[in-house]
Amino acid sequence: MASAALDKSVPEILPPSLDATAEQPPLFDGTTRFVFLLLLLLLWLTVVYMLHVSICPASLDHQEFQGLLFILTGLQDEIKLVPLILQNRPAWYSEKVYPPNKVPSLEHKGKITGESLDLIKYLESNFQGPSLLHEDPAKKEFTEELFSYTDTFNRTVFTALKGDMEKEAGPAFDHLEIALHKFDDGPFFLGQEFSLVDIAYITFVERFYIFLSEVFKYDITAGRPKLAAWIEEVNKIEAYKQTKTDSKEMVETYKNKFMA
């Protein structure tokens, strides 16, 4: 992808969501399709065939996939968006399109690609748009290191919802605070440059920030100035602001999922 500023607007008009009664779109007809889902009131993700997204401590949920919007901003003319309804998704998706039955997925050049981080890298390599990967060896290595930590981070915090929040989740947020000091020439994980690492973490972290403060009275930024500055800086990015969901809705959703 070519270097570009992330200042374009996310498209506001989406095609109708497909449910179990919908006919399967043509497959491998030369069209690039991105299948994603609309979950509750959460915003759409971006490109491929579909997404089995559930809030689960052992896996990345819809929040990370929202980050794909950043990468796809400006690609809406190249990629046909196919939104699915998770609770009533078509059987043909797993039977004929993507057997893992996960979303998002991308149909491109006669094959289907899935898994969020793999998709981010695929889009980076195959489409023109904002470049969010870096050639610097140290930054590439650190990117992979932080990508590999995403599951551990989310699992730790989700598990802590049933235990001692500060004691159990604190080290996970400390890990991010330390990571934000790695390249100390800017507010992002890779310094001055907003990158895929920021995308992978911000929607999780900010939701935790809001939810834990509201429900547990636990401020994840207390004593973590780099984390606080990072959240503030990402919130200056217009594309990110357009993907955010209503905080009250999010808190209620998390309460229903984790506090019932």
C-alpha positions in Angstrom: 0.0 0.0 0.0 1.1 3.5 -0.7 1.7 5.9 2.1 -1.4 8.2 2.7 -3.1 10.1 5.4 -6.0 8.5 7.2 -8.4 11.3 6.8 -11.0 10.0 4.4 -14.6 9.4 5.6 -15.9 5.9 6.2 -18.8 5.3 3.8 -22.1 5.8 5.4 -24.3 3.8 3.0 -24.0 0.0 3.3 -25.6 -2.7 1.3 -28.5 -4.7 3.0 -27.3 -7.3 5.5 -27.8 -10.9 4.4 -29.7 -13.4 6.5 -30.4 -17.2 6.2 -32.9 -16.5 3.4 -30.5 -14.6 1.2 -29.1 -16.1 -2.0 -25.4 -16.6 -2.2 -23.6 -13.9 -4.2 -21.5 -15.2 -7.2 -18.2 -16.7 -6.1 -14.9 -16.2 -7.9 -16.4 -14.1 -10.7 -13.6 -11.6 -10.6 -15.3 -9.4 -8.0 -13.4 -8.6 -4.8 -15.8 -9.1 -1.8 -15.4 -8.5 1.9 -17.8 -10.3 4.1 -18.4 -8.8 7.6 -21.2 -8.6 10.1 -23.1 -6.1 12.0 -23.2 -7.2 15.7 -25.8 -5.6 17.9 -25.3 -1.9 17.4 -21.6 -2.2 16.6 -20.4 -0.6 13.4 -19.6 -2.6 10.3 -16.2 -4.0 9.6 -14.8 -3.9 6.2 -14.0 -6.2 3.2 -14.4 -10.1 2.8 -17.0 -12.7 3.1 -18.0 -13.1 6.7 -17.4 -13.1 10.3 -18.3 -15.5 13.2 -17.7 -12.9 15.9 -18.5 -13.5 19.5 -17.1 -11.9 22.6 -14.9 -14.6 23.9 -11.8 -14.4 26.3 -10.0 -16.8 24.1 -10.4 -15.0 20.8 -10.4 -11.5 19.3 -13.9 -10.2 18.9 -15.6 -7.7 16.6 -13.8 -4.8 18.2 -10.5 -5.6 16.6 -12.1 -6.2 13.2 -13.4 -2.7 13.3 -9.8 -1.6 12.8 -10.0 -3.0 9.3 -12.1 0.1 8.5 -9.0 2.2 8.8 -7.1 0.1 6.2 -10.1 -0.1 3.8 -10.9 3.6 4.0 -10.5 4.6 0.4 -10.9 1.1 -0.9 -14.7 1.0 -1.1 -14.6 1.4 -4.9 -12.4 -1.6 -5.2 -14.1 -4.0 -2.8 -17.7 -5.0 -2.7 -19.0 -5.1 0.9 -21.2 -8.0 2.0 -22.6 -7.6 5.5 -24.1 -10.7 7.2 -26.5 -11.0 10.1 -24.6 -13.2 12.6 -27.6 -14.6 14.5 -29.2 -15.7 11.3 -26.4 -16.1 8.8 -26.8 -18.1 5.6 -25.8 -21.7 5.6 -24.0 -21.3 2.3 -21.3 -19.2 3.9 -19.7 -22.1 5.8 -20.7 -24.7 3.2 -19.5 -23.0 0.0 -17.6 -19.8 0.9 -15.5 -20.1 4.0 -15.7 -23.4 6.0 -14.3 -21.9 9.2 -17.5 -19.9 9.2 -15.6 -16.9 10.6 -15.9 -13.2 9.7 -14.5 -11.2 8.2 -13.2 -12.9 5.1 -12.0 -11.6 1.8 -12.6 -13.0 -1.7 -9.8 -11.9 -4.0 -8.1 -13.4 -7.0 -9.9 -16.8 -6.7 -9.3 -17.5 -3.1 -10.8 -16.7 0.3 -8.6 -15.2 3.1 -9.7 -15.0 6.7 -8.4 -14.2 10.2 -8.2 -10.6 11.1 -4.5 -10.0 11.3 -3.8 -12.1 8.2 -6.4 -10.0 6.4 -4.7 -6.8 7.5 -1.4 -8.0 6.1 -3.1 -9.2 2.9 -4.8 -5.9 2.3 -1.5 -4.1 2.9 0.3 -6.2 0.3 -2.4 -6.3 -2.4 -4.2 -3.0 -2.4 -3.3 0.6 -2.8 -4.2 2.7 0.2 -2.8 4.0 3.5 0.4 2.1 4.4 0.3 0.7 7.9 3.3 -1.7 7.8 6.8 -0.5 8.2 10.1 -1.6 6.5 12.2 -0.8 9.5 13.4 -4.2 10.9 13.0 -3.3 14.5 9.5 -2.0 14.0 8.5 -5.0 12.0 9.8 -7.3 14.7 8.0 -5.3 17.4 4.8 -5.3 15.4 4.8 -9.1 15.2 5.6 -9.3 19.0 2.6 -7.1 19.8 0.4 -9.0 17.4 1.2 -12.2 19.1 0.3 -10.7 22.5 -3.3 -9.6 21.5 -4.9 -12.9 22.5 -3.1 -13.0 25.9 -4.0 -9.3 26.6 -7.7 -9.8 25.9 -7.9 -13.1 27.6 -6.3 -11.7 30.7 -8.6 -8.7 31.0 -11.8 -10.7 30.2 -10.8 -13.3 32.8 -10.2 -10.5 35.4 -13.8 -9.4 35.1 -14.6 -12.4 37.3 -11.8 -11.8 39.7 -9.6 -9.1 41.2 -9.6 -6.5 38.4 -6.6 -4.4 39.4 -4.4 -7.3 40.5 -5.2 -9.6 37.5 -5.7 -7.1 34.7 -3.1 -4.5 35.8 -0.1 -6.4 34.4 -1.7 -6.5 31.0 -2.2 -2.8 30.9 1.3 -2.3 32.3 2.6 -4.4 29.4 1.1 -1.9 26.9 2.4 1.1 28.9 5.9 -0.4 28.7 5.4 -1.2 25.0 4.5 2.5 24.3 7.9 3.5 25.5 9.7 1.3 22.9 9.8 4.0 20.3 9.5 7.1 22.3 9.5 9.7 19.5 5.7 9.8 19.3 2.5 8.7 21.0 1.9 5.5 19.1 3.3 2.0 19.5 5.7 2.6 16.7 6.4 6.2 17.7 5.3 8.9 15.4 3.5 6.6 13.0 0.0 5.3 13.5 0.1 1.6 12.5 -1.5 -1.8 12.5 -0.5 -2.3 16.1 -2.6 0.7 17.2 -5.5 -0.7 15.2 -5.2 -4.1 16.8 -5.4 -2.7 20.3 -7.4 0.6 20.4 -10.9 -0.7 20.2 -10.3 -3.3 22.9 -8.4 -0.9 25.1 -10.9 2.0 24.8 -13.9 -0.2 25.6 -12.0 -1.6 28.6 -11.2 1.9 29.6 -14.9 2.9 29.5 -16.3 -0.3 30.9 -13.9 -0.8 33.8 -14.2 2.8 34.8 -18.0 2.7 34.8 -18.5 -0.7 36.4 -15.4 -1.4 38.5 -14.3 2.2 39.1 -10.9 1.1 37.8 -9.0 3.7 35.7 -6.6 1.8 33.4 -4.7 5.1 32.6 -3.9 5.9 36.3 -0.2 5.7 36.6 0.1 4.9 32.9 0.7 8.3 31.2 1.8 6.8 27.9 -1.4 4.7 27.7 -3.5 7.8 28.5 -1.7 9.9 25.8 -2.1 7.1 23.3 -5.8 6.8 23.8 -6.2 10.6 23.5 -4.1 10.7 20.3 -5.9 7.9 18.5 -9.2 9.7 19.3 -8.0 12.6 17.2 -8.1 10.4 14.1 -11.3 11.1 12.2 -11.6 7.5 10.8 -11.4 6.1 14.2 -14.0 8.5 15.7 -16.4 7.3 13.0 -16.1 3.7 14.0 -16.8 4.2 17.7 -20.1 3.0 19.2 -22.2 4.6 21.8 -20.5 4.1 25.2 -23.7 3.5 27.1 -24.8 0.8 24.6 -21.3 -0.8 24.9 -21.4 -0.8 28.7 -24.8 -2.5 28.7 -23.7 -5.1 26.2 -20.6 -5.9 28.3 -22.7 -6.1 31.5 -25.1 -8.5 29.9 -22.2 -10.6 28.5 -19.9 -10.6 31.6 -21.8 -9.5 34.7 -25.0 -11.6 34.4 
